[in-house]
């Protein structure tokens, strides 16, 4: 025989309310603001660093990137970029195995960081060589 209990109704109501709140919370997180960039943001390893690593992000969502840390295999690429989960993702027609494609920009917009394998890069807002 089936019996109805008020406690099951309350539990189900709370479950449905919680189920509706979780997607709303996730949507709110996904819509968070990204750091604002000037017309042209230039990040580099520094003028005194011989590695010659430079990332230029433009507001039209194009970029240029160079990594001269290995003189035998210099990397020079350009293409487009977009935001994906609070990271800048670089898209290029040239596929280079050592090319860092995912970068995180600091909240103040002065530092970009990337990790690929055991290689970690931190580039600061500056002019490139």
Beta strands, then each sheet from edge to edge (+ up, - down):
strand 1: 40-44
strand 2: 54-58
strand 3: 62-67
strand 4: 75-84
strand 5: 87-92
strand 6: 102-105
strand 7: 111-116
strand 8: 119-125
sheet 1: 1+ 2- 3+ 4- 5+ 6- 7+ 8- 1+
end
